[in-house]
Amino acid sequence: MSARASVGTLAATAFALVAFASNSLLCRLALGSGSIDASSFTTLRIASGAALLAPLAFSRRGGHAVKTRGLPWISAGFLFLYAAAFSFAYVSLSAGTGALLLFGAVQAIMIAWAIRSGEGFGLFEGVGLVAAIAGLVVLVAPGVRAPSLAGSALMLVAGGAWGCYSLRGRNGDDPLAATSRNFLAAVPLTVALSAASLGALHLSTRGVMVAVASGAVTSGLGYVVWYQALRGLTSIRAAIVQLAVPALAALGGVAFLGERLTLRLVVSGILILGGVALATVGREREGPRDVE
């Protein structure tokens, strides 16, 4: 990989992680306050993402239809499953418990696939992974107290679906087109979900605005950039760097939601971000070990 490509991957990864953390903050802001029901949030999130991305993909091709290989239904299904399970899980789970379950499941899926595909752990990656996991445990441990069984199961499903969605996006040749078609194909699924949940419908102006921002900006654009970043990341590294999201979200909570900055947060942030940096830099020092 050239130096320019490495810098591009680093920048795309950083942007995507910040977008994911911001998305978590928006989700907590809407669902935690009861400003909107989970089904409506999911539908507005996916539909607004599609509404932003589809015209961008169309205009970039000079008004011609975007041609992509195969049907998007599998990736769209994973996207829908992640978004819906994530929304419903956070109705009953604390933010800390949800983050632990979500990113634990993501790691399990992506690392299992990496090992199956022949990728191996180097010393730096192993130490970085252990440090990042330790930091994540330090961060969320106070909230892990008899979590809802249903909520826990839903968040594990969300993490598994997101891991699979990320893996399917690694080899795409057009991140914008792929993400656009995935969002478009997922819209009917979310509409069906909302139709089946009419009895729980609850909307407010604040909830709608937050859901639209989550879908168009931190989900839609964030996923396009993440797909771009995945082209330069191994499965193991992609799993490790996502461990930074809970720490970034917690820091965002302090800065924007008035949450307290504690010693525990500082220590966990150092462990997580330091572990991510060690694993990423170590991969470059040790050289690639991918089996294509």
C-alpha positions, 0 to 999 in steps of 0.5 A: 500500500502506498503512503498516499493510500495509507493516509487516505485509509487513515483519514476515512477510518477516523471520519467513519469512527467519529460518525459512528460515535455521533450516531450513537449520541443521536440514537441515545438522544432520541430513544433515551428521551422517548422522543420517538418510537424504535420502529419510526426511528429505524424507518426515518434513519434508513429512508433519510440515508437513502434520500441523501445517497441515491441522488449523489450516486445518480448525479456522479454517474452523469444521470445514468443508472448506477451499475453494480454487481449482483443484487443488494438484498443480502447487504440490505438485509444485514443493514436493516437487521442491524438498524432495527435490532439496535433501535429496539435494544436501546429501549431497554439497555443502558448505553454501556451494556449496549456498547459492550454487547454490540462491539463484542459481537462485531469483533467476534464476527470479523475476527472469526472471519479473519482467522478463517480467511488466513489472517494472523495476529502479530505481537503488536495487534495482540497486545493492542487488542487486549488493551482495547478490550480492557479499556472497553470493559473498564468503560462499561463495567458499572452499567453491566448489571442484570441487563434485559435478556431480550435487549441483550439478544437484540444487541448481539444480533445488531452487532453480528449484522453490522459485522457481516455488513462490514465484511461484505463491503470490504471488496466493493469497487464503488462505496457510494453506489453500494451504500446507496443501493443497500439503503434503498433496498432496506427502505421497504423492510423498515416500512413493513416494520413500521406498519407492523408497529403502528400501535406503538407509533410515537413521533415528536419534532425533536425525534424526527429531526434526530432520526433524519440527522442520524440517517442522512449524515452519521449513517449514510455518509458515515457508511460510505466512508467506512466502506471506503476505509474497509478497502485498506483494512484487514478484517482484524484491524477493522474489528479492533479500530471499531473498539474506539467508538464507545470511548469516542461516544462517551467523550461526546456525551461529556462534551455535548450531553453534559455527562461527567468526565471521570477518571474511569473514562480517562483511563478507558479512553487511553487504553482503547485509543492506545490499543487501537493505535498500537494495533494499527501501527504494529500492522504496518511495522510487521508487514501484511499477512493477508491471504488473498 
